[in-house]
Amino acid sequence: MTWEEMFKLAGQFPAVNENNEPQYGLYHKDSPNPFMMALKVGESSGLSFNNSEHITLNTESWKRIFENVTDCFKTKVCYDPSRIKADDSMQKEALELRAYPFLRGDIAMALDESTLYRTLMSRSDEPGAKPLAWEWGMVTLPVSANNPHMGNGVYMNDIFAIPLEIKETKGALEFIQYICGENYAKLLPQINMTDLPARPNPDAMDEPLKSFYKLEQVNVTLINQLRKFPASFLPKIDEISQKHMEKIMSDQSTVRESLQSMEEELEQALRQSGN
């Protein structure tokens, strides 16, 4: 499924249920920040907003993406956490609902972390867990029609490495061989039941879990770009993007006008930050 197809499908779900209560076609883990959500969509499509040391947003490709994202929120197809009154309870169920809005049962599709998958599975497997009142399934992340085998959203939490100057080279080699071996691949899911292993155990792969490993390429340029920016520039990204995204959402400016303004203001802020 491409991103365009996903946004179109999300808009086909009814806006209210049989009790006349609002329901939503899509939740994205970056829904609190629509600008970042758009950048993530662009990343998986092979786009970059920082090319050759310059900010690039005012293009047809970015325009289509920002139109899809902002239209999704303006039509209330996308779940907007800022419009929802949160339950402040510290009970486990309330905490899970805040972390994973998809569990509310009024969102048709969700793009979220792999921990949502673990939570959904625990609702089915754990004794005493409150069962879900609806069925669910999983597919791979949406892709771009131009890059159908490329996804994004992969982040490394734990990386094993051996110092170059280590003296116990034999022991280091044995350690790496063990980490890369089948025994550790089988053991890791029992030790860390939240994160996904880079080398999965084929014997423990259920159908939903396979969805995380089907795409052949991963694009992580966005996080790498953000890391290279001067620290003083990062707050400016939030400040400038929020201002112009609000103008789009309130129809004070068009997507094209806001992208041009964001590009110019971010470029100026980047130069002033010393980059």
C-alpha positions in Angstrom: 0.0 0.0 0.0 1.3 3.4 -0.9 1.0 6.5 1.3 -1.5 8.0 -1.1 -3.6 4.8 -0.9 -3.4 4.8 2.9 -4.7 8.3 3.2 -7.5 7.6 0.8 -8.5 4.5 2.6 -8.4 6.3 6.0 -10.9 8.8 4.6 -13.4 6.1 3.7 -14.2 5.1 7.3 -17.3 6.7 8.9 -16.6 9.8 11.0 -19.0 8.6 13.8 -20.0 5.2 15.1 -23.5 3.8 15.7 -23.7 5.8 19.0 -22.8 9.0 17.1 -19.4 9.1 18.8 -16.4 10.3 16.8 -14.0 7.7 15.3 -10.9 8.1 13.1 -9.4 6.5 10.1 -5.7 6.9 11.0 -3.4 7.4 13.9 0.3 8.1 13.4 2.8 8.0 16.2 3.9 11.5 15.2 0.3 12.8 15.2 1.1 15.3 18.0 3.6 16.9 15.5 2.1 16.9 12.0 5.3 18.5 10.6 7.4 15.6 11.8 4.7 13.2 10.5 5.1 14.7 7.1 8.9 14.5 7.2 8.6 10.8 8.1 6.2 10.2 5.2 8.7 12.0 2.9 11.6 10.0 4.3 10.0 6.7 3.4 9.4 8.1 -0.1 13.1 8.9 -0.5 12.8 12.6 0.1 15.0 14.8 2.2 14.3 18.3 3.6 18.0 19.1 3.8 19.8 18.8 0.5 23.4 20.0 -0.1 23.4 22.0 3.1 20.2 23.8 2.2 16.6 23.4 3.4 14.3 22.1 0.6 10.6 22.0 1.2 9.0 24.0 -1.6 8.7 21.2 -4.2 5.8 19.4 -5.8 6.7 16.1 -3.9 6.7 17.8 -0.5 3.5 19.7 -1.4 1.6 16.5 -2.1 2.8 15.0 1.2 2.0 18.1 3.3 -1.4 18.3 1.6 -2.2 14.7 2.5 -1.1 15.1 6.1 -2.8 18.4 6.8 -6.0 17.4 5.0 -6.1 14.3 7.2 -6.2 16.5 10.3 -8.4 19.2 8.9 -11.1 16.7 8.0 -10.7 14.9 11.4 -9.8 11.7 9.6 -6.5 11.6 11.5 -6.6 11.2 15.3 -5.4 14.4 16.9 -4.3 13.9 20.5 -4.6 17.7 21.2 -8.4 17.5 20.7 -8.9 14.5 23.0 -9.3 14.8 26.8 -6.8 12.4 28.3 -7.5 10.2 31.3 -4.9 11.2 34.0 -5.3 7.8 35.8 -2.1 5.9 36.5 -3.9 2.5 36.1 -2.3 0.2 33.6 -5.2 0.3 31.2 -5.3 4.1 31.2 -1.5 4.3 30.7 -1.7 1.9 27.7 -4.5 3.9 26.1 -2.4 7.1 26.4 0.6 5.4 24.9 -1.3 3.5 22.2 -4.5 5.3 21.2 -5.3 2.4 18.8 -6.4 0.4 21.8 -9.3 2.8 22.3 -11.2 0.9 19.5 -12.2 4.0 17.6 -9.3 4.2 15.2 -9.3 2.1 12.0 -5.5 2.1 11.3 -2.4 3.0 13.3 1.2 3.5 12.4 3.0 2.9 15.6 6.0 1.4 17.3 6.6 -2.4 17.5 5.7 -2.1 21.2 2.0 -1.7 20.1 2.3 -5.2 18.5 3.7 -6.6 21.8 0.8 -5.0 23.7 -1.8 -6.4 21.3 -0.3 -9.8 21.6 -0.3 -9.6 25.4 -4.0 -8.8 25.4 -4.5 -12.1 23.6 -2.0 -14.2 25.5 -1.6 -13.0 29.1 -3.9 -14.6 31.7 -6.2 -12.0 33.2 -5.6 -9.4 30.5 -8.6 -7.5 29.2 -9.4 -9.0 25.8 -9.9 -6.7 22.8 -13.5 -6.4 21.6 -12.3 -6.3 17.9 -10.0 -8.2 15.6 -6.8 -6.8 14.3 -4.1 -7.5 11.7 -0.8 -6.1 10.5 0.8 -5.1 7.3 4.1 -3.4 6.4 4.5 0.3 6.6 3.1 2.3 3.6 5.6 2.9 0.8 6.2 5.2 -2.1 5.2 4.0 -5.6 8.7 5.0 -6.7 10.4 3.0 -3.9 8.0 0.1 -3.2 10.7 -1.9 -1.3 11.9 0.9 1.0 10.6 1.8 4.4 11.7 3.8 7.4 11.1 4.1 11.1 13.8 1.7 12.2 15.9 2.7 15.2 18.7 0.8 16.9 18.5 0.7 20.7 21.3 -1.8 21.7 24.4 -2.2 19.5 27.2 -4.6 20.4 30.7 -3.5 19.5 34.3 -4.5 20.2 37.0 -1.8 20.8 39.6 -1.7 18.1 42.5 -1.9 20.6 41.2 -4.9 22.5 43.8 -7.5 23.4 41.6 -10.5 23.9 40.9 -10.8 20.1 40.0 -14.5 20.4 37.4 -13.9 23.1 36.0 -10.9 21.2 35.6 -13.0 18.1 33.8 -15.8 20.1 31.5 -13.1 21.6 30.6 -11.7 18.2 30.0 -15.2 16.8 27.7 -15.9 19.8 25.7 -12.7 19.3 25.3 -13.4 15.6 24.4 -17.1 16.2 21.2 -18.9 16.4 21.3 -19.6 20.1 21.3 -15.9 21.0 18.6 -15.2 18.4 16.4 -17.7 20.2 17.3 -16.3 23.7 16.9 -12.6 23.0 13.1 -12.5 22.7 12.9 -14.0 26.2 15.3 -11.4 27.6 13.9 -8.3 25.8 10.2 -8.8 25.0 9.8 -5.2 23.8 12.3 -4.5 21.1 12.6 -6.4 17.8 15.9 -8.3 17.1 17.8 -7.4 14.0 18.3 -11.1 13.4 14.9 -12.7 14.1 14.4 -16.3 15.1 12.5 -17.9 12.1 10.9 -20.5 14.5 9.3 -17.7 16.6 8.0 -15.6 13.7 4.2 -15.3 13.7 2.5 -13.7 10.7 2.1 -10.2 12.2 5.8 -10.2 13.3 6.9 -11.0 9.7 5.4 -7.6 8.6 8.4 -5.8 10.3 10.9 -7.6 8.1 9.3 -7.7 4.7 10.7 -4.5 3.2 14.2 -4.8 1.7 15.6 -1.3 2.3 15.4 1.1 5.2 15.9 4.9 5.0 17.0 6.6 8.1 18.3 9.9 6.6 16.0 12.1 8.7 17.4 11.2 12.1 20.9 11.4 10.7 20.2 14.9 9.3 18.8 16.1 12.6 21.8 14.9 14.5 24.1 16.9 12.2 22.3 20.2 12.8 23.6 22.7 15.4 21.8 22.2 18.7 20.6 25.8 18.6 18.8 25.2 15.3 16.6 22.3 16.5 14.3 24.5 18.6 13.9 26.8 15.6 12.6 23.9 13.6 9.8 23.4 16.1 9.1 27.1 16.4 8.9 27.8 12.7 7.2 24.6 11.6 4.5 24.9 14.3 3.7 28.4 13.3 3.2 27.6 9.6 1.5 24.3 10.2 -1.1 26.1 12.3 -1.7 28.5 9.4 -2.3 25.6 7.0 -4.7 23.9 9.5 -6.7 27.1 10.0 -6.7 28.0 6.2 -4.8 31.2 6.8 -2.3 30.1 4.1 -2.0 27.4 1.4 0.4 24.5 1.7 2.5 26.0 -1.1 2.7 29.4 0.6 3.6 27.9 4.0 6.2 25.5 2.5 7.9 28.5 0.8 7.9 30.5 4.0 9.2 27.6 6.1 11.9 26.9 3.6 13.1 30.5 3.7 12.8 31.0 7.5 14.5 27.6 8.3 17.3 28.4 5.8 17.9 31.7 7.5 17.8 30.2 11.0 20.2 27.5 9.9 22.7 30.1 8.6 22.4 32.1 11.8 23.1 29.0 13.9 26.5 28.8 12.4 26.1 25.9 10.0 
